[in-house]
Amino acid sequence: MAFRFTQTKLDGVVIIEPDRFRDERGFFLETYHQAQYAEGGITCTFVQDNHSQSGQGVLRGLHYQDMSAPMAKLVRCTYGAILDVAVDLRVGSPTFGQWVGVELSSENALQLLVPVGFGHGFLTLSTIAEVQYKCSGYYQRAAEGAVRWDDPEIGITWPIAQPTTSERDRRAMSLVAYRERPAFVWGQC
């Protein structure tokens, strides 16, 4: 089986497309293959898998973990469809504050690598969506943070104006406030 790796405009944010074999029984695909991912430039060691379910119009994000517990994510949507977004939060990066959005769905089987130093969020486009993602680090509450999903400086083009969000995401800091925090030296996976 093979994977196609497409680098986005943001260094390190990669769209992965696996081969999928269909027949009268359904389909089969590999969702991860360490050696082939390494050949594609993805060398993260993943240590935790997460799975969420969200209703239509639910927006989760923009979440990150700082360098006290860095975390890259390999995201896929296994049921329904989402708009998956990565935002460069590496202060000093030439693409700081820029974003990439990709529709991930059970139909297209695409994956998105969100590297260390990036914020991550998604919006459920279908009635229900299930999202599964591999993490290169363990969740650490003290390291978690969030930047506002609707920050005008980032300017993400979400397809709905009033998504359903958590209280935490409604209270997330602006990109300006994030930039003023003590800087972290962002590393790799």
C-alpha positions in Angstrom: 0.0 0.0 0.0 1.1 3.5 -0.6 0.6 7.0 0.8 0.9 10.4 -0.9 2.3 13.2 1.2 1.5 16.8 0.2 3.3 19.6 1.9 1.1 22.7 2.5 2.1 26.3 2.5 2.9 26.0 6.2 6.2 24.1 6.8 5.6 20.8 8.5 1.8 20.7 7.9 1.3 17.8 5.6 -1.8 16.3 3.9 -1.6 12.5 3.7 -3.7 10.5 1.3 -3.7 6.7 1.7 -4.4 4.2 -1.0 -7.9 2.7 -0.6 -8.9 -0.6 -2.1 -12.6 -1.0 -2.8 -14.6 -4.1 -3.9 -18.1 -5.4 -3.4 -17.4 -6.1 0.3 -16.4 -2.5 1.1 -12.9 -1.0 1.4 -9.6 -1.5 3.1 -6.8 1.0 3.8 -3.8 1.3 6.0 -4.1 4.3 8.3 -0.5 4.4 9.4 2.7 2.8 8.4 5.8 4.0 10.3 8.4 3.2 7.7 6.4 4.8 4.8 5.6 7.9 6.9 9.3 8.2 7.7 10.0 8.1 3.9 7.4 10.8 3.5 9.3 13.0 6.1 7.1 12.3 9.1 9.3 10.9 11.9 7.1 11.5 14.9 6.8 8.8 17.5 3.1 8.6 18.4 2.3 7.6 22.0 -1.4 8.3 22.4 -4.6 7.9 20.3 -7.7 10.1 20.9 -11.2 9.8 19.5 -14.0 12.4 19.6 -17.5 12.7 18.4 -19.2 16.0 17.6 -22.5 17.2 16.3 -23.0 19.4 13.3 -21.7 23.0 13.8 -19.5 22.0 16.8 -16.1 23.8 16.7 -13.2 22.5 18.8 -10.0 24.6 19.0 -7.7 26.2 18.4 -5.7 24.0 20.9 -2.0 23.5 21.4 0.4 22.2 24.0 3.5 24.3 24.8 7.1 23.0 24.8 6.8 21.7 28.4 4.8 18.9 26.8 5.0 19.3 23.0 2.5 17.4 20.9 2.1 16.9 17.2 -1.2 15.4 15.9 -2.0 13.1 13.0 -5.7 13.7 12.4 -8.4 11.8 10.4 -12.2 11.8 10.3 -13.6 8.3 10.4 -17.2 9.2 10.2 -18.8 12.3 8.6 -16.8 15.3 7.6 -14.9 18.2 9.3 -13.0 21.3 8.3 -9.6 20.6 10.0 -7.4 23.7 10.6 -3.7 24.1 11.6 -2.4 27.6 12.6 1.3 28.4 12.9 1.9 29.6 16.5 5.7 29.6 16.3 6.5 33.2 17.3 9.2 34.4 14.9 8.2 32.0 12.1 7.7 33.7 8.7 4.3 32.1 8.6 3.3 32.9 12.2 -0.5 33.4 12.5 -1.2 31.8 9.1 -3.5 28.9 8.7 -4.3 25.9 6.5 -7.7 24.2 6.3 -8.5 20.8 4.8 -11.8 18.9 4.6 -11.2 15.5 6.2 -14.0 12.9 5.8 -14.8 9.2 5.9 -15.2 9.5 2.1 -11.8 11.0 1.2 -9.8 9.3 4.0 -7.3 12.2 4.1 -5.2 12.9 7.1 -3.5 16.1 8.3 -0.3 16.2 10.3 -0.4 19.2 12.7 3.2 19.6 13.9 4.5 20.8 17.3 4.1 24.6 17.5 0.8 24.7 15.7 -2.7 25.3 17.0 -5.3 22.8 15.9 -9.1 23.1 15.5 -11.9 21.6 13.5 -15.6 22.3 12.6 -18.1 19.5 12.1 -19.6 19.8 8.7 -21.8 16.7 8.8 -24.7 15.8 11.1 -22.2 13.8 13.3 -18.4 13.5 12.9 -16.0 11.1 14.6 -12.4 12.3 14.7 -9.4 10.1 15.6 -5.9 11.4 16.0 -2.5 10.1 17.0 -0.5 12.3 19.4 3.3 12.5 19.7 3.1 13.5 23.4 0.8 12.8 26.3 -1.9 15.2 27.3 -0.7 17.6 30.1 -3.2 20.0 31.5 -0.5 22.4 32.6 0.9 22.6 29.0 -2.4 23.1 27.2 -3.5 26.4 25.7 -6.0 27.8 23.2 -6.1 30.7 20.8 -9.5 32.1 19.7 -11.0 30.3 16.8 -12.4 33.6 15.5 -9.4 35.8 16.0 -9.5 38.4 13.2 -5.7 38.5 12.9 -5.7 34.8 12.0 -8.8 35.3 9.8 -9.9 31.6 9.4 -12.7 31.3 6.9 -15.1 29.1 8.8 -18.2 28.1 6.8 -20.6 29.0 9.6 -20.6 32.2 11.7 -22.0 30.9 15.0 -20.6 27.4 15.8 -21.2 25.6 19.0 -18.1 26.0 21.2 -17.0 25.1 24.7 -16.6 27.7 27.4 -12.9 27.2 27.3 -12.8 28.0 23.6 -15.0 31.1 24.0 -12.5 32.4 26.6 -9.3 31.5 24.6 -6.7 34.2 24.2 -6.2 36.4 21.2 -3.2 36.0 18.9 -1.9 39.3 20.2 -2.1 38.0 23.8 -0.5 34.7 22.8 2.4 36.6 21.1 3.0 38.6 24.3 3.5 35.5 26.4 7.0 34.3 27.2 8.3 32.7 24.0 8.8 29.0 23.7 11.5 27.4 21.5 9.4 25.2 19.2 11.0 21.9 18.3 10.0 19.0 16.0 7.7 16.0 16.7 
